[in-house]
Amino acid sequence: MLEILDEIPEGLFDHGPTELHKILKGPTLIHLKGEKEDPLFVSTLLHGNETSGYFALQKFFQKYDQKNLPRSLTILLGNIPAATKGLRKLEFQEDFNRIWAGGKSEAEQMASSIIKEMKKRKVFAAIDIHNNTGKNPFYGCVNRLLPEFVTLGSLFSKTLVYFIEPHEALSMAFSKFCPSTTIECGKPGEGVTEVCNFIEEVYLLDEIPRKRAHELDMQIYHTLARIMVPVGATVTFDQEDKSKDFCFIKDFDDLNFEELAPGTLLGHRYSGNYEIMVNDETGVDISDQIISYEGDKILAKTTIIPSMFTKDIKVIHQDCLGYLMEKLEL
């Protein structure tokens, strides 16, 4: 399943993400040797339609010669079949950012082999690059609150999110043996220059600084819960459509990173057959603490801060509506 290379194939970065199948057979790990042996690990296209990371690497290699690198670099180009179709994932596939906690499937075995190899190579730091489907600021994510993790994330954005779920994410696996971050850089194609600059800044460091959060003038959030619609429920954002089970407000993703007061309208429920599901980071159902219903209105029951709220109905069914956070003071 995994192709392993020791050089960038000729002409690779002359192609866009939807053309990579012309060069690559599938998920590809590229090890590039540099003067400093401990490599920076950069992952992109775990979701095939999240393209900013790929374009950032394209830009990076307009400046750097792969045969004369100051530090070793390992690149993971993830879901090539989905990228070819411009999709997050193909219908039969697992989510490539939910395969990193071990398991017996082919994709999980591939992920385990990558982790084993990068441990052996004493990886310097790990960056996993993603896009959102909804409106969000650029932000970094970390899975540990140690100074080197917080500092790494801060080099991309002064907005940082700490999460431990989904525990199957790539950055969670790498956080056990090196500083790691997931960066979220807006919608696909956005933030290419910012991501390229971030990769280069980390790449050229001799070591990751260990600054405390209060030294970095940051806003840190903690992901508390995941919000979902039940399997089989229908969803719309068309305010005139009362035929679906749930109709969320028109500007649903404008709520991201806003502090919402109790009673804030999230949408309407036109069928009594389903309820919004909210699970905390341990998997416990806390829906009754978060969501209330008044007639057909869906309301916030308590103060909430959303992130990654999306209006992409396919993503809602494949993954979730989004996440809920709290502010952290460190």
C-alpha positions as CSV (number, residue, x, y, z in Angstrom):
1,M,0.0,0.0,0.0
2,L,2.8,2.4,0.9
3,E,5.5,3.4,-1.6
4,I,8.8,4.5,0.0
5,L,11.2,6.6,-2.0
6,D,14.6,8.3,-1.3
7,E,14.1,11.2,-3.7
8,I,11.3,13.3,-5.1
9,P,10.2,11.8,-8.5
10,E,11.1,14.0,-11.4
11,G,8.3,16.3,-12.3
12,L,6.2,15.5,-9.2
13,F,5.7,19.1,-8.2
14,D,4.9,20.1,-11.8
15,H,1.6,18.3,-11.2
16,G,-1.4,19.4,-9.1
17,P,-3.0,17.1,-6.4
18,T,-5.6,15.7,-8.9
19,E,-2.8,14.6,-11.2
20,L,-0.5,12.8,-8.7
21,H,-1.7,9.4,-9.8
22,K,0.3,9.9,-12.9
23,I,3.5,9.9,-10.8
24,L,2.6,8.0,-7.6
25,K,1.0,4.6,-7.1
26,G,-0.6,5.5,-3.8
27,P,0.3,6.8,-0.3
28,T,4.0,7.7,-0.6
29,L,6.8,8.3,2.0
30,I,9.8,10.2,0.7
31,H,13.0,10.3,2.7
32,L,15.4,13.1,1.7
33,K,18.9,13.1,3.3
34,G,20.2,16.4,4.6
35,E,23.2,17.7,6.6
36,K,21.4,17.3,9.9
37,E,20.4,13.7,10.2
38,D,17.3,14.0,12.4
39,P,14.5,14.7,9.9
40,L,11.6,17.0,10.0
41,F,8.4,15.0,9.1
42,V,5.8,16.8,7.0
43,S,2.5,15.2,6.2
44,T,-0.2,16.4,3.8
45,L,-3.1,15.0,1.8
46,L,-4.2,12.7,4.5
47,H,-7.5,14.1,3.4
48,G,-7.3,14.1,-0.4
49,N,-9.1,17.4,-0.9
50,E,-7.1,19.4,1.6
51,T,-4.4,20.7,-0.7
52,S,-2.7,23.7,0.9
53,G,0.1,21.5,2.4
54,Y,0.9,20.0,-1.0
55,F,1.1,23.5,-2.6
56,A,3.2,24.7,0.3
57,L,5.7,21.9,-0.4
58,Q,5.7,22.7,-4.0
59,K,6.7,26.3,-3.1
60,F,9.3,25.0,-0.6
61,F,11.1,23.0,-3.3
62,Q,11.2,26.0,-5.6
63,K,13.7,27.3,-3.0
64,Y,15.4,24.1,-1.8
65,D,17.3,21.6,-3.8
66,Q,16.5,18.1,-2.6
67,K,20.1,17.0,-3.1
68,N,21.6,19.8,-1.0
69,L,19.4,20.1,2.1
70,P,20.5,21.5,5.5
71,R,18.3,18.9,7.3
72,S,16.9,15.6,6.4
73,L,13.2,15.8,5.5
74,T,10.5,13.1,5.3
75,I,7.4,13.8,3.4
76,L,4.2,11.8,3.6
77,L,1.8,12.3,0.7
78,G,-1.3,10.6,2.0
79,N,-4.5,9.7,0.3
80,I,-3.4,9.9,-3.4
81,P,-6.5,8.0,-4.7
82,A,-8.8,10.5,-3.0
83,A,-6.7,13.5,-4.0
84,T,-7.1,12.4,-7.6
85,K,-10.9,12.7,-7.2
86,G,-10.7,15.9,-5.2
87,L,-12.3,14.1,-2.2
88,R,-11.6,13.8,1.5
89,K,-11.7,10.0,1.1
90,L,-13.1,7.4,-1.2
91,E,-16.3,5.7,0.0
92,F,-14.6,2.4,0.8
93,Q,-11.6,3.9,2.5
94,E,-10.9,4.6,6.1
95,D,-10.2,8.2,7.1
96,F,-6.4,8.6,6.8
97,N,-6.3,10.8,9.9
98,R,-8.0,8.1,11.9
99,I,-5.6,5.2,11.4
100,W,-2.7,6.1,13.7
101,A,-3.6,4.3,16.9
102,G,-2.8,0.8,15.7
103,G,-5.1,-1.8,14.3
104,K,-5.2,-4.6,11.8
105,S,-6.6,-3.0,8.6
106,E,-4.2,-2.3,5.7
107,A,-4.3,1.4,6.3
108,E,-3.6,1.0,10.1
109,Q,-0.7,-1.3,9.4
110,M,0.7,1.2,7.0
111,A,0.4,3.9,9.6
112,S,2.1,1.7,12.2
113,S,5.0,1.0,9.8
114,I,5.5,4.8,9.3
115,I,5.6,5.4,13.0
116,K,8.1,2.6,13.5
117,E,10.3,4.0,10.8
118,M,10.2,7.6,12.0
119,K,11.0,6.5,15.6
120,K,14.1,4.7,14.2
121,R,15.1,7.9,12.3
122,K,14.8,10.0,15.5
123,V,12.5,12.5,14.0
124,F,13.1,16.1,14.9
125,A,9.5,17.3,14.8
126,A,6.2,16.4,13.0
127,I,3.9,18.7,11.1
128,D,0.5,17.5,9.7
129,I,-1.2,20.0,7.4
130,H,-4.9,20.2,7.0
131,N,-7.7,22.5,5.7
132,N,-11.2,23.1,7.0
133,T,-14.5,23.0,5.1
134,G,-16.0,25.8,7.2
135,K,-14.8,29.3,8.1
136,N,-12.1,29.1,10.8
137,P,-9.0,31.2,11.6
138,F,-5.6,29.7,10.9
139,Y,-4.7,27.7,14.0
140,G,-2.4,25.1,15.3
141,C,-3.3,22.0,17.3
142,V,-1.2,20.1,19.9
143,N,-1.8,16.9,21.9
144,R,0.5,17.7,24.8
145,L,0.9,21.0,26.6
146,L,4.7,20.7,27.1
147,P,6.6,23.9,26.2
148,E,8.2,22.5,23.0
149,F,4.7,21.5,21.7
150,V,3.1,24.9,22.5
151,T,6.1,26.7,21.0
152,L,6.0,24.6,17.8
153,G,2.3,25.3,17.3
154,S,2.8,29.0,18.1
155,L,5.2,29.4,15.2
156,F,2.2,28.9,12.9
157,S,-0.5,30.8,14.8
158,K,-1.1,32.5,18.1
159,T,-4.4,30.5,18.2
160,L,-3.8,27.0,19.5
161,V,-6.1,24.1,20.2
162,Y,-5.2,21.3,22.6
163,F,-7.0,18.0,21.9
164,I,-6.7,14.3,22.8
165,E,-9.6,13.2,20.6
166,P,-9.7,11.9,18.0
167,H,-6.9,9.8,19.5
168,E,-6.4,8.1,16.1
169,A,-4.9,11.3,14.6
170,L,-1.4,11.4,13.2
171,S,-0.2,14.1,15.5
172,M,-1.4,12.1,18.6
173,A,0.8,9.1,17.5
174,F,3.9,11.3,16.9
175,S,3.4,13.3,20.1
176,K,4.5,10.1,22.0
177,F,8.1,10.5,20.7
178,C,8.6,14.0,19.2
179,P,7.1,17.5,19.2
180,S,4.2,17.4,16.8
181,T,1.4,19.7,15.6
182,T,-1.5,19.7,13.3
183,I,-2.0,22.9,11.5
184,E,-5.4,24.1,10.1
185,C,-4.9,26.7,7.4
186,G,-8.4,27.7,6.2
187,K,-10.1,26.3,3.2
188,P,-8.3,24.2,0.5
189,G,-5.8,26.3,-1.3
190,E,-5.6,29.0,1.3
191,G,-2.6,29.8,3.4
192,V,0.0,28.3,1.1
193,T,2.6,31.0,1.7
194,E,2.0,31.0,5.5
195,V,2.4,27.2,5.6
196,C,5.5,27.2,3.4
197,N,7.1,29.9,5.7
198,F,6.1,27.8,8.8
199,I,7.7,24.6,7.3
200,E,10.9,26.5,6.5
201,E,11.0,28.2,9.9
202,V,10.8,24.9,11.8
203,Y,13.1,23.2,9.3
204,L,15.9,25.6,9.9
205,L,15.7,25.4,13.7
206,D,18.6,23.7,15.6
207,E,16.1,22.8,18.3
208,I,12.5,23.6,19.2
209,P,12.4,26.4,21.7
210,R,10.7,25.6,25.0
211,K,8.7,28.8,25.8
212,R,5.8,28.9,28.1
213,A,2.4,29.9,26.8
214,H,2.3,33.2,28.8
215,E,5.6,34.2,27.0
216,L,4.0,33.7,23.6
217,D,1.0,35.9,23.8
218,M,-1.3,33.1,22.7
219,Q,-5.0,32.1,23.0
220,I,-5.2,28.4,23.8
221,Y,-8.4,26.4,23.6
222,H,-9.1,22.9,24.8
223,T,-11.4,20.7,22.7
224,L,-14.0,19.3,25.1
225,A,-16.5,17.5,22.8
226,R,-17.5,16.4,19.4
227,I,-20.9,17.2,18.0
228,M,-22.6,14.9,15.5
229,V,-25.9,14.0,13.8
230,P,-27.1,10.4,14.1
231,V,-26.6,8.0,11.3
232,G,-29.6,8.1,8.9
233,A,-30.6,11.7,9.9
234,T,-31.0,14.2,7.0
235,V,-29.4,17.7,7.1
236,T,-30.0,21.0,5.3
237,F,-29.0,24.6,5.6
238,D,-31.8,25.8,3.4
239,Q,-34.1,27.7,5.7
240,E,-37.1,27.0,3.6
241,D,-36.6,23.2,3.6
242,K,-38.6,21.6,6.4
243,S,-38.4,18.1,4.9
244,K,-35.1,17.3,6.5
245,D,-34.6,16.1,10.1
246,F,-32.3,19.0,10.9
247,C,-32.0,22.5,9.4
248,F,-29.0,24.4,10.9
249,I,-28.8,28.2,10.6
250,K,-27.6,29.6,7.4
251,D,-24.3,31.0,8.7
252,F,-23.5,28.0,10.8
253,D,-19.8,28.1,10.3
254,D,-19.6,31.8,11.2
255,L,-20.0,30.6,14.8
256,N,-16.5,29.1,14.8
257,F,-14.3,30.4,17.6
258,E,-17.1,32.6,18.9
259,E,-18.2,32.4,22.5
260,L,-22.0,31.5,22.3
261,A,-24.3,32.3,25.2
262,P,-26.9,29.9,26.5
263,G,-30.0,30.1,24.3
264,T,-28.1,30.7,21.1
265,L,-30.1,29.3,18.1
266,L,-28.2,26.6,16.3
267,G,-31.0,25.4,14.0
268,H,-34.3,23.6,13.9
269,R,-35.4,20.0,14.3
270,Y,-38.3,19.0,12.1
271,S,-38.4,15.4,13.1
272,G,-38.7,14.0,16.6
273,N,-36.9,10.9,15.6
274,Y,-33.4,12.2,16.1
275,E,-31.4,14.3,18.5
276,I,-28.0,16.0,18.2
277,M,-25.2,13.8,19.7
278,V,-22.4,15.4,21.8
279,N,-19.7,13.2,23.1
280,D,-16.9,14.4,25.5
281,E,-13.3,13.5,25.0
282,T,-13.7,10.3,26.9
283,G,-16.6,9.2,24.7
284,V,-19.3,10.0,27.2
285,D,-22.6,11.3,25.9
286,I,-23.1,14.9,27.3
287,S,-25.8,15.9,24.8
288,D,-28.3,16.9,27.6
289,Q,-25.7,19.3,29.1
290,I,-25.0,21.0,25.8
291,I,-28.2,21.0,23.7
292,S,-31.8,21.9,24.5
293,Y,-34.9,21.9,22.4
294,E,-37.8,24.4,22.5
295,G,-40.5,23.4,20.1
296,D,-38.5,22.8,16.9
297,K,-35.6,25.1,17.9
298,I,-32.2,23.6,18.6
299,L,-30.5,25.8,21.3
300,A,-27.2,26.0,23.1
301,K,-27.9,25.0,26.7
302,T,-24.7,26.4,28.1
303,T,-21.9,28.6,27.0
304,I,-20.0,27.0,24.1
305,I,-17.1,27.8,21.7
306,P,-17.4,25.9,18.4
307,S,-14.6,25.0,16.1
308,M,-14.7,23.3,12.7
309,F,-18.5,23.8,12.4
310,T,-19.0,22.9,8.8
311,K,-21.8,23.3,6.2
312,D,-20.4,20.4,4.1
313,I,-23.1,17.8,4.4
314,K,-20.9,15.0,3.2
315,V,-18.3,15.8,5.9
316,I,-21.0,16.0,8.5
317,H,-22.0,12.4,7.7
318,Q,-18.5,11.1,7.2
319,D,-17.1,12.9,10.3
320,C,-19.0,15.4,12.4
321,L,-20.7,18.8,12.6
322,G,-17.7,20.1,14.5
323,Y,-16.2,20.4,18.0
324,L,-16.8,22.4,21.2
325,M,-14.0,24.1,23.1
326,E,-13.2,26.0,26.3
327,K,-10.5,28.6,26.8
328,L,-7.4,27.4,28.6
329,E,-5.2,29.5,30.9
330,L,-1.7,28.1,31.3
